[in-house]
């Protein structure tokens, strides 16, 4: 399966709130994360910081992780909250300490990093009982939004991979174009 990475030249599209919230609202993301204000969280594939900006006011610290420097440049121009650190890295080699995250979330980027090494890294950096939230384009979707259907995963494939890496799946929802999974680290 190919791994589609969003074109940084189209970063403005990532700031279209009406389009983005159609597939995942800020309220739904915050419900899935359930922050209490003291957490250290990573946004995996943070892009322009669209969802990072929704989470940052509700937690202590956020690492905005993206593999593309151009996305961080865009976020800097937009304005990065004080409690957000920009991290240029792939999910498969996170420059974070073991057990250093209380939570991590991926919004429409799981298909970009879904592999054995990335899931092992997430298991390493999430503290025991840490929360992992994945919202991504569903393999059962039409393909009219997001990456091509053949580059997507199903919720079942995702939950199976998470379980194989020591996560306990807490919640799963499949919608017409996307799925949402919450899991906790062992």
C-alpha positions in Angstrom: 0.0 0.0 0.0 1.4 3.4 -0.9 1.8 6.2 1.6 0.3 9.4 0.4 1.8 12.6 2.0 -0.2 15.8 1.6 1.4 18.3 -0.8 2.7 21.2 1.3 2.0 23.5 -1.7 -1.7 23.0 -1.0 -1.4 23.8 2.8 -4.1 26.5 2.5 -6.7 23.8 2.0 -5.8 22.4 5.5 -7.1 25.7 7.0 -10.6 25.4 5.5 -12.6 25.0 8.7 -16.0 24.2 7.2 -14.4 21.3 5.1 -12.2 20.0 8.0 -14.8 20.0 10.7 -17.2 18.2 8.3 -15.1 15.1 8.8 -13.9 15.7 12.4 -15.1 18.5 14.7 -13.0 20.0 17.4 -15.5 18.8 20.0 -15.3 15.2 18.8 -11.5 15.3 18.9 -11.4 16.8 22.4 -14.0 14.2 23.5 -11.7 11.4 22.2 -8.7 12.9 23.9 -10.5 13.8 27.1 -7.8 16.2 28.3 -7.7 17.4 31.9 -5.3 20.3 31.3 -2.0 18.7 32.5 -1.2 16.4 29.5 1.8 16.4 27.2 0.4 15.5 23.8 1.7 14.9 20.2 -0.2 15.8 17.1 1.1 13.3 14.5 1.2 14.8 11.1 0.2 18.2 12.4 0.5 20.0 9.1 -0.5 23.7 9.4 -1.6 23.1 13.1 -5.3 23.3 12.3 -6.2 20.7 15.0 -3.2 21.4 17.1 -4.7 24.9 17.7 -7.9 23.2 19.0 -6.0 21.0 21.4 -3.3 23.4 22.7 -5.6 25.4 25.0 -6.8 22.3 26.7 -3.4 20.6 27.6 -0.1 21.6 29.1 2.1 20.9 26.1 1.8 19.8 22.5 4.5 18.5 20.1 3.3 19.3 16.6 5.1 16.5 14.6 5.3 16.7 10.8 7.8 15.3 8.4 7.6 18.4 6.1 9.5 21.6 7.1 7.2 23.5 4.8 4.2 22.7 7.0 6.0 24.1 10.0 6.9 27.2 8.1 3.3 27.7 7.3 2.3 27.2 11.0 5.0 29.7 12.1 3.6 32.3 9.7 0.1 31.6 11.1 1.3 31.8 14.6 2.2 28.9 16.9 0.8 28.9 20.5 3.4 29.2 23.3 2.8 25.7 24.6 3.5 24.1 21.2 6.9 22.8 20.0 7.3 22.1 16.3 9.1 18.7 15.7 10.2 17.8 12.2 10.2 14.0 12.2 8.5 11.0 10.9 6.4 9.0 13.3 8.7 6.0 12.9 11.6 7.8 14.6 10.2 10.3 17.1 12.8 12.4 19.0 10.9 12.0 22.2 11.7 10.2 25.4 10.1 6.9 26.2 6.9 7.2 28.2 6.9 11.0 27.7 3.4 11.4 26.2 0.1 11.3 27.9 -1.7 11.2 24.6 -1.1 11.4 20.8 -3.5 12.0 18.0 -3.5 11.6 14.2 -6.1 13.4 12.1 -6.3 12.2 8.6 -2.6 11.1 8.6 -2.6 7.5 9.8 -2.4 6.3 6.2 0.8 8.3 5.8 2.7 6.5 8.6 1.0 3.2 9.2 3.8 0.7 9.6 5.4 -1.6 12.1 8.1 0.9 13.1 5.7 3.8 13.6 3.4 1.8 15.8 6.4 0.5 17.8 7.5 4.1 18.3 4.0 5.2 19.5 4.0 2.3 22.0 7.5 3.5 23.2 6.7 7.2 23.6 3.2 6.9 25.1 3.1 6.4 28.9 1.2 3.5 30.4 -2.5 4.1 29.9 -1.7 6.9 27.5 -4.4 7.7 24.9 -4.0 7.3 21.2 -6.7 8.8 18.9 -6.7 8.0 15.2 -9.1 9.6 12.8 -8.5 8.8 9.2 -10.0 8.3 5.7 -11.8 5.0 5.7 -11.0 2.3 3.1 -14.8 1.9 2.7 -15.1 5.6 1.7 -15.9 6.9 -1.8 -12.5 8.5 -2.4 -14.0 11.8 -3.4 -12.2 13.4 -0.4 -8.8 12.5 1.0 -6.2 10.1 -0.5 -7.1 7.4 -3.1 -9.0 4.5 -1.6 -6.2 2.0 -2.3 -4.0 4.1 0.1 -6.5 3.9 3.0 -7.0 1.5 5.9 -10.1 0.2 7.4 -11.0 0.6 11.1 -10.6 -3.2 11.4 -7.1 -3.2 9.9 -6.2 -0.3 12.2 -7.5 -1.8 15.4 -5.8 -5.1 14.6 -2.5 -3.4 14.1 -2.9 -1.5 17.3 -3.7 -4.6 19.3 -0.6 -6.3 17.8 1.5 -3.4 19.2 0.1 -3.7 22.7 -2.7 -1.2 22.6 -6.2 -1.7 24.0 -8.9 -0.4 21.7 -11.4 1.6 23.7 -13.7 2.9 21.0 -14.3 2.5 17.3 -16.7 4.3 15.0 -16.9 4.0 11.2 -18.6 6.8 9.3 -19.2 7.2 5.5 -15.8 8.6 4.7 -13.7 8.3 7.9 -13.2 6.2 11.0 -12.3 7.1 14.6 -10.4 4.8 17.0 -9.3 5.5 20.5 -6.8 3.2 22.2 -4.7 3.1 25.3 -1.1 2.0 25.7 -0.4 -0.9 28.0 
